[in-house]
Amino acid sequence: MQKEKTSKLPRLKTWLLTKPIVFSLLFVALFVIFGSIFTLLQTFFNFDSNIFVFILCALTLILPAWYVIKKLPHDKMSQHDFVAITNGAGIISLVASFITLSVLAFMGPAIKQNMMALYILRPSFFFILFCVFILISLYLIGVAISGVYAKYKRAATLGISPWKIILSMPFTFLMLWTPGYLIQDKTKNNLEIKSSWYTRFNKWVVSGFNNTLFVFLLLLLFKSFVAGITTMALSALLLVIYALWFTKHKDDFVKNINQGYALTAIAINVFLVIAVLVQML
């Protein structure tokens, strides 16, 4: 009798470490390749096109992001798994933002002077530091991409159509993944978390609605502080809309989430996009 094969569960570090690192390395590789191609074209054929440069820059970002998303797990996402990924990505981003803002606030002028001196006296070491900074920044972008894809998968797991999720970006995407964070379901957990303390923390977060809501608001508050007052106000407005909608349709909210609620998110997003474009013009 043959033993049934068991699939290995994806690990949390796949979302928050491995794939973001892959994104950063692919980005650098494509930047070097496309930069070399453009330099050769400019040198030998006197080729110069802003549109071509824009296309190369877009591909440098899009191709690594597409590859990472393709390699991430595509299973349905439970609340347990989603909360673990979202909180982890949020903690990484918040720690990086806190360190950066603290350094700039207390040592900004000194760093600028030292970097200028280092660039003049030891350019090779300056180049190494610059590369490290770029790789860390790209890693954080990779973490953000993993986080966005996790939000997409969680919203899709609740039954929201992919095109509706995409059309809610960028302004009202929060409306569609917030229910996935706060609402418990029976979706199977597919994420392996090696860290014992983070496992305990994640179980505590999803063990009760009050715990989940507290951590969610705390995470959103810190993110809004970093992003600015406008983002904070918009997030508050969207959360109020969700709370009112959920209170009125509590019994069948998830069942009908793909209908009026998702369409409302799209309508608000379209309105905000048009308003921003008009202001820019």
C-alpha atoms as an extended CHARMM CRD file, in Angstrom:
* protein
*
       281  EXT
         1         1  MET       CA              0.0000000000        0.0000000000        0.0000000000  PROA      1               0.0000000000
         2         2  GLN       CA              1.5140000000        3.3110000000       -1.0880000000  PROA      2               0.0000000000
         3         3  LYS       CA              1.7480000000        6.1400000000        1.3700000000  PROA      3               0.0000000000
         4         4  GLU       CA             -0.1550000000        9.2520000000        0.4760000000  PROA      4               0.0000000000
         5         5  LYS       CA              2.1590000000       12.1120000000       -0.4000000000  PROA      5               0.0000000000
         6         6  THR       CA              1.8180000000       15.1870000000        1.7750000000  PROA      6               0.0000000000
         7         7  SER       CA              2.5680000000       18.6010000000        0.3820000000  PROA      7               0.0000000000
         8         8  LYS       CA              4.9980000000       20.7210000000        2.3200000000  PROA      8               0.0000000000
         9         9  LEU       CA              3.4050000000       23.7880000000        3.8520000000  PROA      9               0.0000000000
        10        10  PRO       CA              4.7770000000       27.1470000000        2.7370000000  PROA      10              0.0000000000
        11        11  ARG       CA              6.6610000000       28.9730000000        5.4670000000  PROA      11              0.0000000000
        12        12  LEU       CA              6.1410000000       32.4850000000        6.6820000000  PROA      12              0.0000000000
        13        13  LYS       CA              9.7000000000       33.3430000000        5.6760000000  PROA      13              0.0000000000
        14        14  THR       CA              8.7650000000       32.5540000000        2.0570000000  PROA      14              0.0000000000
        15        15  TRP       CA              6.4730000000       35.5930000000        2.1410000000  PROA      15              0.0000000000
        16        16  LEU       CA              8.5890000000       37.8960000000        4.2780000000  PROA      16              0.0000000000
        17        17  LEU       CA             12.2010000000       36.9240000000        3.5510000000  PROA      17              0.0000000000
        18        18  THR       CA             12.9370000000       34.5700000000        0.6530000000  PROA      18              0.0000000000
        19        19  LYS       CA             10.7420000000       36.0330000000       -2.0760000000  PROA      19              0.0000000000
        20        20  PRO       CA             11.4250000000       39.7120000000       -1.1910000000  PROA      20              0.0000000000
        21        21  ILE       CA             15.1620000000       38.9610000000       -1.4330000000  PROA      21              0.0000000000
        22        22  VAL       CA             14.5770000000       37.2810000000       -4.8050000000  PROA      22              0.0000000000
        23        23  PHE       CA             12.7230000000       40.4080000000       -5.9390000000  PROA      23              0.0000000000
        24        24  SER       CA             15.6010000000       42.6940000000       -4.9350000000  PROA      24              0.0000000000
        25        25  LEU       CA             18.2210000000       40.5330000000       -6.6850000000  PROA      25              0.0000000000
        26        26  LEU       CA             16.1500000000       40.2270000000       -9.8640000000  PROA      26              0.0000000000
        27        27  PHE       CA             15.5680000000       43.9800000000       -9.8760000000  PROA      27              0.0000000000
        28        28  VAL       CA             19.3030000000       44.6720000000       -9.6560000000  PROA      28              0.0000000000
        29        29  ALA       CA             20.0690000000       42.0900000000      -12.3690000000  PROA      29              0.0000000000
        30        30  LEU       CA             17.4940000000       43.5480000000      -14.7660000000  PROA      30              0.0000000000
        31        31  PHE       CA             18.6470000000       47.0800000000      -13.9900000000  PROA      31              0.0000000000
        32        32  VAL       CA             22.1980000000       46.1460000000      -14.9800000000  PROA      32              0.0000000000
        33        33  ILE       CA             21.0620000000       44.2660000000      -18.1140000000  PROA      33              0.0000000000
        34        34  PHE       CA             18.6500000000       46.9270000000      -19.3690000000  PROA      34              0.0000000000
        35        35  GLY       CA             21.0600000000       49.7050000000      -18.4470000000  PROA      35              0.0000000000
        36        36  SER       CA             23.8030000000       48.0080000000      -20.4660000000  PROA      36              0.0000000000
        37        37  ILE       CA             21.4950000000       47.5590000000      -23.4520000000  PROA      37              0.0000000000
        38        38  PHE       CA             20.4780000000       51.2270000000      -23.4060000000  PROA      38              0.0000000000
        39        39  THR       CA             24.1160000000       52.3340000000      -23.0310000000  PROA      39              0.0000000000
        40        40  LEU       CA             25.1490000000       50.2390000000      -26.0490000000  PROA      40              0.0000000000
        41        41  LEU       CA             22.2800000000       51.6000000000      -28.1430000000  PROA      41              0.0000000000
        42        42  GLN       CA             23.1370000000       55.1550000000      -27.1310000000  PROA      42              0.0000000000
        43        43  THR       CA             26.8520000000       54.6730000000      -27.7880000000  PROA      43              0.0000000000
        44        44  PHE       CA             26.7670000000       52.9180000000      -31.1600000000  PROA      44              0.0000000000
        45        45  PHE       CA             23.4890000000       54.1250000000      -32.6490000000  PROA      45              0.0000000000
        46        46  ASN       CA             23.0600000000       57.4840000000      -30.8920000000  PROA      46              0.0000000000
        47        47  PHE       CA             19.7010000000       56.1740000000      -29.6640000000  PROA      47              0.0000000000
        48        48  ASP       CA             17.8910000000       58.3400000000      -27.1330000000  PROA      48              0.0000000000
        49        49  SER       CA             14.2340000000       57.9680000000      -26.2190000000  PROA      49              0.0000000000
        50        50  ASN       CA             12.4570000000       58.9080000000      -23.0140000000  PROA      50              0.0000000000
        51        51  ILE       CA              9.6490000000       56.4810000000      -23.8220000000  PROA      51              0.0000000000
        52        52  PHE       CA             12.1320000000       53.6210000000      -24.2220000000  PROA      52              0.0000000000
        53        53  VAL       CA             13.7550000000       54.5220000000      -20.8890000000  PROA      53              0.0000000000
        54        54  PHE       CA             10.3400000000       54.5700000000      -19.2300000000  PROA      54              0.0000000000
        55        55  ILE       CA              9.5030000000       51.1340000000      -20.6780000000  PROA      55              0.0000000000
        56        56  LEU       CA             12.7930000000       49.6850000000      -19.4470000000  PROA      56              0.0000000000
        57        57  CYS       CA             12.2480000000       51.1530000000      -15.9660000000  PROA      57              0.0000000000
        58        58  ALA       CA              8.7020000000       49.7540000000      -15.8630000000  PROA      58              0.0000000000
        59        59  LEU       CA              9.8930000000       46.2960000000      -16.9360000000  PROA      59              0.0000000000
        60        60  THR       CA             12.6530000000       46.4210000000      -14.3140000000  PROA      60              0.0000000000
        61        61  LEU       CA              9.9580000000       46.7130000000      -11.6540000000  PROA      61              0.0000000000
        62        62  ILE       CA              7.1290000000       44.6800000000      -13.2040000000  PROA      62              0.0000000000
        63        63  LEU       CA              9.0630000000       41.5490000000      -14.2170000000  PROA      63              0.0000000000
        64        64  PRO       CA             10.5600000000       40.8080000000      -10.7590000000  PROA      64              0.0000000000
        65        65  ALA       CA              7.2020000000       41.5420000000       -9.1230000000  PROA      65              0.0000000000
        66        66  TRP       CA              5.4280000000       39.2070000000      -11.5610000000  PROA      66              0.0000000000
        67        67  TYR       CA              7.9770000000       36.4590000000      -10.9630000000  PROA      67              0.0000000000
        68        68  VAL       CA              7.7150000000       36.7300000000       -7.1740000000  PROA      68              0.0000000000
        69        69  ILE       CA              3.9040000000       36.6860000000       -7.2500000000  PROA      69              0.0000000000
        70        70  LYS       CA              3.9810000000       33.6760000000       -9.5610000000  PROA      70              0.0000000000
        71        71  LYS       CA              6.2380000000       31.7910000000       -7.1320000000  PROA      71              0.0000000000
        72        72  LEU       CA              4.2610000000       32.6700000000       -3.9940000000  PROA      72              0.0000000000
        73        73  PRO       CA              1.6630000000       30.1340000000       -2.7550000000  PROA      73              0.0000000000
        74        74  HSD       CA             -1.6920000000       30.3320000000       -4.5480000000  PROA      74              0.0000000000
        75        75  ASP       CA             -3.8310000000       28.3910000000       -2.0640000000  PROA      75              0.0000000000
        76        76  LYS       CA             -6.8750000000       29.8770000000       -0.3960000000  PROA      76              0.0000000000
        77        77  MET       CA             -5.8230000000       32.0460000000        2.5150000000  PROA      77              0.0000000000
        78        78  SER       CA             -7.2770000000       31.6710000000        5.9890000000  PROA      78              0.0000000000
        79        79  GLN       CA             -7.5760000000       34.4630000000        8.5180000000  PROA      79              0.0000000000
        80        80  HSD       CA             -4.7840000000       32.8390000000       10.5610000000  PROA      80              0.0000000000
        81        81  ASP       CA             -2.3450000000       32.8760000000        7.6360000000  PROA      81              0.0000000000
        82        82  PHE       CA             -3.3640000000       36.3220000000        6.4360000000  PROA      82              0.0000000000
        83        83  VAL       CA             -2.9830000000       37.9210000000        9.8500000000  PROA      83              0.0000000000
        84        84  ALA       CA              0.4650000000       36.3540000000       10.2660000000  PROA      84              0.0000000000
        85        85  ILE       CA              1.6830000000       37.6620000000        6.8980000000  PROA      85              0.0000000000
        86        86  THR       CA              0.0840000000       41.0970000000        7.2090000000  PROA      86              0.0000000000
        87        87  ASN       CA              1.3450000000       41.6910000000       10.7480000000  PROA      87              0.0000000000
        88        88  GLY       CA              4.8080000000       40.4490000000        9.8270000000  PROA      88              0.0000000000
        89        89  ALA       CA              5.0310000000       42.7080000000        6.7760000000  PROA      89              0.0000000000
        90        90  GLY       CA              3.6910000000       45.6030000000        8.8190000000  PROA      90              0.0000000000
        91        91  ILE       CA              6.2050000000       45.0810000000       11.6210000000  PROA      91              0.0000000000
        92        92  ILE       CA              9.1070000000       44.9430000000        9.1530000000  PROA      92              0.0000000000
        93        93  SER       CA              7.9770000000       48.1260000000        7.4120000000  PROA      93              0.0000000000
        94        94  LEU       CA              7.3290000000       49.9620000000       10.6770000000  PROA      94              0.0000000000
        95        95  VAL       CA             10.7120000000       49.0240000000       12.1490000000  PROA      95              0.0000000000
        96        96  ALA       CA             12.4670000000       50.1520000000        8.9680000000  PROA      96              0.0000000000
        97        97  SER       CA             10.4970000000       53.4240000000        8.9140000000  PROA      97              0.0000000000
        98        98  PHE       CA             11.1570000000       54.0770000000       12.6040000000  PROA      98              0.0000000000
        99        99  ILE       CA             14.8930000000       53.4950000000       12.2370000000  PROA      99              0.0000000000
       100       100  THR       CA             15.0870000000       55.6690000000        9.1090000000  PROA      100             0.0000000000
       101       101  LEU       CA             13.1010000000       58.5550000000       10.5850000000  PROA      101             0.0000000000
       102       102  SER       CA             15.0260000000       58.3990000000       13.8690000000  PROA      102             0.0000000000
       103       103  VAL       CA             18.3860000000       58.4420000000       12.1130000000  PROA      103             0.0000000000
       104       104  LEU       CA             17.3590000000       61.3310000000        9.8490000000  PROA      104             0.0000000000
       105       105  ALA       CA             15.8850000000       63.3110000000       12.7390000000  PROA      105             0.0000000000
       106       106  PHE       CA             18.8320000000       63.0000000000       15.1240000000  PROA      106             0.0000000000
       107       107  MET       CA             21.8100000000       62.4690000000       12.8170000000  PROA      107             0.0000000000
       108       108  GLY       CA             20.6980000000       63.8030000000        9.4370000000  PROA      108             0.0000000000
       109       109  PRO       CA             23.2090000000       66.6960000000        9.0600000000  PROA      109             0.0000000000
       110       110  ALA       CA             26.1000000000       64.6030000000       10.4180000000  PROA      110             0.0000000000
       111       111  ILE       CA             25.3050000000       61.7360000000        8.0500000000  PROA      111             0.0000000000
       112       112  LYS       CA             25.2010000000       64.1180000000        5.0840000000  PROA      112             0.0000000000
       113       113  GLN       CA             28.6070000000       65.5580000000        5.9390000000  PROA      113             0.0000000000
       114       114  ASN       CA             30.1680000000       62.1400000000        6.5850000000  PROA      114             0.0000000000
       115       115  MET       CA             28.7510000000       60.7120000000        3.3780000000  PROA      115             0.0000000000
       116       116  MET       CA             30.1910000000       63.5870000000        1.3630000000  PROA      116             0.0000000000
       117       117  ALA       CA             33.5860000000       63.0920000000        2.9950000000  PROA      117             0.0000000000
       118       118  LEU       CA             33.3760000000       59.3340000000        2.4720000000  PROA      118             0.0000000000
       119       119  TYR       CA             32.4650000000       59.8240000000       -1.1870000000  PROA      119             0.0000000000
       120       120  ILE       CA             35.5770000000       61.9660000000       -1.6990000000  PROA      120             0.0000000000
       121       121  LEU       CA             38.0690000000       60.0160000000        0.4420000000  PROA      121             0.0000000000
       122       122  ARG       CA             36.8760000000       56.4220000000        0.0470000000  PROA      122             0.0000000000
       123       123  PRO       CA             34.5770000000       56.1660000000       -2.9640000000  PROA      123             0.0000000000
       124       124  SER       CA             34.7180000000       52.3400000000       -3.0560000000  PROA      124             0.0000000000
       125       125  PHE       CA             33.4260000000       52.0620000000        0.5110000000  PROA      125             0.0000000000
       126       126  PHE       CA             30.7840000000       54.6990000000       -0.2510000000  PROA      126             0.0000000000
       127       127  PHE       CA             29.6750000000       52.6160000000       -3.2370000000  PROA      127             0.0000000000
       128       128  ILE       CA             29.3530000000       49.5040000000       -1.0290000000  PROA      128             0.0000000000
       129       129  LEU       CA             27.2200000000       51.3770000000        1.5080000000  PROA      129             0.0000000000
       130       130  PHE       CA             25.0920000000       52.7780000000       -1.2820000000  PROA      130             0.0000000000
       131       131  CYS       CA             24.5220000000       49.2750000000       -2.7140000000  PROA      131             0.0000000000
       132       132  VAL       CA             23.5520000000       47.9380000000        0.7220000000  PROA      132             0.0000000000
       133       133  PHE       CA             21.0570000000       50.7720000000        1.1390000000  PROA      133             0.0000000000
       134       134  ILE       CA             19.5530000000       50.0730000000       -2.2920000000  PROA      134             0.0000000000
       135       135  LEU       CA             19.2550000000       46.3210000000       -1.5810000000  PROA      135             0.0000000000
       136       136  ILE       CA             17.5350000000       46.9530000000        1.7500000000  PROA      136             0.0000000000
       137       137  SER       CA             15.1290000000       49.3880000000        0.0730000000  PROA      137             0.0000000000
       138       138  LEU       CA             14.3680000000       46.8590000000       -2.6580000000  PROA      138             0.0000000000
       139       139  TYR       CA             13.8280000000       44.1620000000       -0.0300000000  PROA      139             0.0000000000
       140       140  LEU       CA             11.2380000000       46.3770000000        1.6790000000  PROA      140             0.0000000000
       141       141  ILE       CA              9.5020000000       46.8740000000       -1.6730000000  PROA      141             0.0000000000
       142       142  GLY       CA              9.5040000000       43.0780000000       -2.0580000000  PROA      142             0.0000000000
       143       143  VAL       CA              7.8980000000       42.7230000000        1.3870000000  PROA      143             0.0000000000
       144       144  ALA       CA              5.2490000000       45.2410000000        0.3460000000  PROA      144             0.0000000000
       145       145  ILE       CA              4.5450000000       43.2510000000       -2.8350000000  PROA      145             0.0000000000
       146       146  SER       CA              4.1250000000       40.0610000000       -0.8010000000  PROA      146             0.0000000000
       147       147  GLY       CA              1.7870000000       41.9110000000        1.5450000000  PROA      147             0.0000000000
       148       148  VAL       CA             -0.3540000000       43.2630000000       -1.2890000000  PROA      148             0.0000000000
       149       149  TYR       CA             -0.6050000000       39.8160000000       -2.8850000000  PROA      149             0.0000000000
       150       150  ALA       CA             -1.6060000000       38.2950000000        0.4700000000  PROA      150             0.0000000000
       151       151  LYS       CA             -4.3670000000       40.9060000000        0.7650000000  PROA      151             0.0000000000
       152       152  TYR       CA             -5.4940000000       40.0800000000       -2.7730000000  PROA      152             0.0000000000
       153       153  LYS       CA             -5.6000000000       36.3400000000       -2.0060000000  PROA      153             0.0000000000
       154       154  ARG       CA             -7.5130000000       36.8680000000        1.2360000000  PROA      154             0.0000000000
       155       155  ALA       CA            -10.1080000000       39.0670000000       -0.4620000000  PROA      155             0.0000000000
       156       156  ALA       CA            -10.4430000000       36.4700000000       -3.2310000000  PROA      156             0.0000000000
       157       157  THR       CA            -10.8580000000       33.7160000000       -0.6300000000  PROA      157             0.0000000000
       158       158  LEU       CA            -13.8550000000       35.5920000000        0.7880000000  PROA      158             0.0000000000
       159       159  GLY       CA            -15.4110000000       35.4890000000       -2.6830000000  PROA      159             0.0000000000
       160       160  ILE       CA            -14.5860000000       38.8920000000       -4.1710000000  PROA      160             0.0000000000
       161       161  SER       CA            -13.9700000000       38.7880000000       -7.9210000000  PROA      161             0.0000000000
       162       162  PRO       CA            -10.3660000000       39.4530000000       -8.9880000000  PROA      162             0.0000000000
       163       163  TRP       CA            -11.3320000000       42.3180000000      -11.2900000000  PROA      163             0.0000000000
       164       164  LYS       CA            -13.2000000000       44.0280000000       -8.4740000000  PROA      164             0.0000000000
       165       165  ILE       CA            -10.1780000000       43.7110000000       -6.1870000000  PROA      165             0.0000000000
       166       166  ILE       CA             -7.9370000000       45.2350000000       -8.8500000000  PROA      166             0.0000000000
       167       167  LEU       CA            -10.3690000000       48.0860000000       -9.5460000000  PROA      167             0.0000000000
       168       168  SER       CA            -10.3840000000       48.9820000000       -5.8440000000  PROA      168             0.0000000000
       169       169  MET       CA             -6.6790000000       49.8410000000       -6.0130000000  PROA      169             0.0000000000
       170       170  PRO       CA             -5.1030000000       52.0200000000       -4.8550000000  PROA      170             0.0000000000
       171       171  PHE       CA             -7.4280000000       54.0590000000       -2.6610000000  PROA      171             0.0000000000
       172       172  THR       CA            -10.1540000000       51.6710000000       -1.4500000000  PROA      172             0.0000000000
       173       173  PHE       CA             -8.2580000000       48.3790000000       -1.4640000000  PROA      173             0.0000000000
       174       174  LEU       CA             -8.3860000000       48.6210000000        2.3320000000  PROA      174             0.0000000000
       175       175  MET       CA            -12.1720000000       48.1250000000        2.2330000000  PROA      175             0.0000000000
       176       176  LEU       CA            -11.8180000000       44.7380000000        0.5620000000  PROA      176             0.0000000000
       177       177  TRP       CA             -9.0660000000       43.1940000000        2.6820000000  PROA      177             0.0000000000
       178       178  THR       CA            -10.2110000000       44.5450000000        6.0670000000  PROA      178             0.0000000000
       179       179  PRO       CA            -13.0390000000       41.9500000000        6.3220000000  PROA      179             0.0000000000
       180       180  GLY       CA            -10.4760000000       39.2250000000        5.6420000000  PROA      180             0.0000000000
       181       181  TYR       CA             -8.4110000000       40.3950000000        8.5910000000  PROA      181             0.0000000000
       182       182  LEU       CA            -11.2760000000       40.7730000000       11.0560000000  PROA      182             0.0000000000
       183       183  ILE       CA            -13.6920000000       37.9930000000       10.0680000000  PROA      183             0.0000000000
       184       184  GLN       CA            -12.9990000000       34.3990000000       11.0980000000  PROA      184             0.0000000000
       185       185  ASP       CA            -13.7340000000       31.5970000000        8.6590000000  PROA      185             0.0000000000
       186       186  LYS       CA            -13.2050000000       27.8650000000        8.2330000000  PROA      186             0.0000000000
       187       187  THR       CA            -10.5180000000       28.0780000000        5.5540000000  PROA      187             0.0000000000
       188       188  LYS       CA             -7.7060000000       25.6130000000        6.2080000000  PROA      188             0.0000000000
       189       189  ASN       CA             -4.4580000000       27.0470000000        7.5920000000  PROA      189             0.0000000000
       190       190  ASN       CA             -1.6200000000       26.4880000000        5.1230000000  PROA      190             0.0000000000
       191       191  LEU       CA              1.2060000000       28.5080000000        6.6610000000  PROA      191             0.0000000000
       192       192  GLU       CA              4.0720000000       27.1200000000        8.7080000000  PROA      192             0.0000000000
       193       193  ILE       CA              5.4990000000       29.5170000000       11.2980000000  PROA      193             0.0000000000
       194       194  LYS       CA              8.8350000000       28.4220000000       12.7510000000  PROA      194             0.0000000000
       195       195  SER       CA              9.1370000000       31.1330000000       15.3960000000  PROA      195             0.0000000000
       196       196  SER       CA              7.4930000000       30.0020000000       18.6380000000  PROA      196             0.0000000000
       197       197  TRP       CA              6.8710000000       33.5040000000       19.9950000000  PROA      197             0.0000000000
       198       198  TYR       CA              5.3120000000       34.6930000000       16.7420000000  PROA      198             0.0000000000
       199       199  THR       CA              3.1470000000       31.5560000000       16.6250000000  PROA      199             0.0000000000
       200       200  ARG       CA              1.8370000000       32.3240000000       20.1140000000  PROA      200             0.0000000000
       201       201  PHE       CA              1.3230000000       35.9780000000       19.2100000000  PROA      201             0.0000000000
       202       202  ASN       CA             -0.5700000000       35.1250000000       16.0320000000  PROA      202             0.0000000000
       203       203  LYS       CA             -2.8110000000       32.6290000000       17.8460000000  PROA      203             0.0000000000
       204       204  TRP       CA             -3.5850000000       35.2870000000       20.4380000000  PROA      204             0.0000000000
       205       205  VAL       CA             -4.4810000000       37.8180000000       17.7340000000  PROA      205             0.0000000000
       206       206  VAL       CA             -6.9700000000       35.5020000000       15.9990000000  PROA      206             0.0000000000
       207       207  SER       CA             -8.3070000000       33.9410000000       19.2160000000  PROA      207             0.0000000000
       208       208  GLY       CA            -10.9420000000       36.6420000000       19.6850000000  PROA      208             0.0000000000
       209       209  PHE       CA            -12.4470000000       39.5620000000       17.7980000000  PROA      209             0.0000000000
       210       210  ASN       CA            -11.3240000000       42.1440000000       20.3710000000  PROA      210             0.0000000000
       211       211  ASN       CA             -7.6950000000       40.9880000000       20.0740000000  PROA      211             0.0000000000
       212       212  THR       CA             -7.8720000000       41.0520000000       16.2850000000  PROA      212             0.0000000000
       213       213  LEU       CA             -9.4710000000       44.4940000000       16.1860000000  PROA      213             0.0000000000
       214       214  PHE       CA             -6.9540000000       45.9320000000       18.6620000000  PROA      214             0.0000000000
       215       215  VAL       CA             -3.9050000000       44.7520000000       16.6750000000  PROA      215             0.0000000000
       216       216  PHE       CA             -5.5090000000       45.7620000000       13.3720000000  PROA      216             0.0000000000
       217       217  LEU       CA             -6.2020000000       49.3290000000       14.5470000000  PROA      217             0.0000000000
       218       218  LEU       CA             -2.7720000000       49.5970000000       16.1320000000  PROA      218             0.0000000000
       219       219  LEU       CA             -1.0540000000       48.4920000000       12.9260000000  PROA      219             0.0000000000
       220       220  LEU       CA             -3.1990000000       50.7880000000       10.7950000000  PROA      220             0.0000000000
       221       221  LEU       CA             -2.5750000000       53.7180000000       13.1360000000  PROA      221             0.0000000000
       222       222  PHE       CA              1.1980000000       53.3770000000       12.9670000000  PROA      222             0.0000000000
       223       223  LYS       CA              1.1030000000       53.0110000000        9.1810000000  PROA      223             0.0000000000
       224       224  SER       CA             -1.0860000000       56.0970000000        8.8790000000  PROA      224             0.0000000000
       225       225  PHE       CA              1.3000000000       58.1240000000       11.0220000000  PROA      225             0.0000000000
       226       226  VAL       CA              4.1200000000       57.2440000000        8.6350000000  PROA      226             0.0000000000
       227       227  ALA       CA              2.0250000000       57.8080000000        5.4910000000  PROA      227             0.0000000000
       228       228  GLY       CA              0.4990000000       61.0980000000        6.6320000000  PROA      228             0.0000000000
       229       229  ILE       CA             -2.7250000000       62.7060000000        7.8140000000  PROA      229             0.0000000000
       230       230  THR       CA             -4.4900000000       62.3180000000        4.4540000000  PROA      230             0.0000000000
       231       231  THR       CA             -3.9860000000       58.5510000000        4.4690000000  PROA      231             0.0000000000
       232       232  MET       CA             -5.1410000000       58.4140000000        8.0830000000  PROA      232             0.0000000000
       233       233  ALA       CA             -8.3470000000       60.3030000000        7.2720000000  PROA      233             0.0000000000
       234       234  LEU       CA             -9.0970000000       58.1210000000        4.2370000000  PROA      234             0.0000000000
       235       235  SER       CA             -8.4490000000       54.9250000000        6.2130000000  PROA      235             0.0000000000
       236       236  ALA       CA            -10.7830000000       56.1150000000        8.9770000000  PROA      236             0.0000000000
       237       237  LEU       CA            -13.5210000000       56.9000000000        6.4430000000  PROA      237             0.0000000000
       238       238  LEU       CA            -13.2310000000       53.4800000000        4.7780000000  PROA      238             0.0000000000
       239       239  LEU       CA            -13.2980000000       51.7120000000        8.1440000000  PROA      239             0.0000000000
       240       240  VAL       CA            -16.4690000000       53.5860000000        9.1090000000  PROA      240             0.0000000000
       241       241  ILE       CA            -18.1010000000       52.5010000000        5.8350000000  PROA      241             0.0000000000
       242       242  TYR       CA            -17.0900000000       48.8870000000        6.5110000000  PROA      242             0.0000000000
       243       243  ALA       CA            -18.3390000000       49.0230000000       10.1170000000  PROA      243             0.0000000000
       244       244  LEU       CA            -21.7240000000       50.4600000000        9.1050000000  PROA      244             0.0000000000
       245       245  TRP       CA            -22.1090000000       47.9780000000        6.2570000000  PROA      245             0.0000000000
       246       246  PHE       CA            -21.1340000000       45.0210000000        8.4400000000  PROA      246             0.0000000000
       247       247  THR       CA            -23.4560000000       46.1170000000       11.2470000000  PROA      247             0.0000000000
       248       248  LYS       CA            -26.4180000000       46.3620000000        8.8680000000  PROA      248             0.0000000000
       249       249  HSD       CA            -25.7120000000       43.1110000000        6.9760000000  PROA      249             0.0000000000
       250       250  LYS       CA            -23.9420000000       41.0880000000        9.6620000000  PROA      250             0.0000000000
       251       251  ASP       CA            -25.6760000000       37.7570000000        8.9880000000  PROA      251             0.0000000000
       252       252  ASP       CA            -25.0830000000       37.6930000000        5.2320000000  PROA      252             0.0000000000
       253       253  PHE       CA            -22.1410000000       40.1060000000        4.8920000000  PROA      253             0.0000000000
       254       254  VAL       CA            -19.6000000000       37.5510000000        3.6200000000  PROA      254             0.0000000000
       255       255  LYS       CA            -22.1860000000       35.8720000000        1.3970000000  PROA      255             0.0000000000
       256       256  ASN       CA            -22.9240000000       39.1450000000       -0.3980000000  PROA      256             0.0000000000
       257       257  ILE       CA            -19.5340000000       40.8310000000       -0.0810000000  PROA      257             0.0000000000
       258       258  ASN       CA            -18.9730000000       40.5310000000       -3.8380000000  PROA      258             0.0000000000
       259       259  GLN       CA            -22.0900000000       42.5670000000       -4.5840000000  PROA      259             0.0000000000
       260       260  GLY       CA            -22.9210000000       46.0120000000       -3.2500000000  PROA      260             0.0000000000
       261       261  TYR       CA            -19.9840000000       46.2910000000       -0.8290000000  PROA      261             0.0000000000
       262       262  ALA       CA            -17.3050000000       45.5680000000       -3.4380000000  PROA      262             0.0000000000
       263       263  LEU       CA            -19.0320000000       47.7910000000       -6.0110000000  PROA      263             0.0000000000
       264       264  THR       CA            -19.1810000000       50.6330000000       -3.4920000000  PROA      264             0.0000000000
       265       265  ALA       CA            -15.4290000000       50.3090000000       -2.9400000000  PROA      265             0.0000000000
       266       266  ILE       CA            -14.8550000000       50.4930000000       -6.7080000000  PROA      266             0.0000000000
       267       267  ALA       CA            -17.1140000000       53.5390000000       -7.0770000000  PROA      267             0.0000000000
       268       268  ILE       CA            -15.2870000000       55.4340000000       -4.3100000000  PROA      268             0.0000000000
       269       269  ASN       CA            -11.9180000000       54.4770000000       -5.7990000000  PROA      269             0.0000000000
       270       270  VAL       CA            -12.8900000000       55.6710000000       -9.2800000000  PROA      270             0.0000000000
       271       271  PHE       CA            -14.1270000000       58.9640000000       -7.8180000000  PROA      271             0.0000000000
       272       272  LEU       CA            -10.8610000000       59.4820000000       -5.9110000000  PROA      272             0.0000000000
       273       273  VAL       CA             -8.7190000000       58.5900000000       -8.9320000000  PROA      273             0.0000000000
       274       274  ILE       CA            -10.6000000000       61.1160000000      -11.0850000000  PROA      274             0.0000000000
       275       275  ALA       CA            -10.2880000000       63.7570000000       -8.3500000000  PROA      275             0.0000000000
       276       276  VAL       CA             -6.5240000000       63.2310000000       -8.1110000000  PROA      276             0.0000000000
       277       277  LEU       CA             -6.1090000000       63.3720000000      -11.9110000000  PROA      277             0.0000000000
       278       278  VAL       CA             -8.1270000000       66.5790000000      -12.1230000000  PROA      278             0.0000000000
       279       279  GLN       CA             -6.0320000000       68.1250000000       -9.3550000000  PROA      279             0.0000000000
       280       280  MET       CA             -2.8210000000       67.1260000000      -11.1480000000  PROA      280             0.0000000000
       281       281  LEU       CA             -3.9930000000       68.6900000000      -14.3920000000  PROA      281             0.0000000000
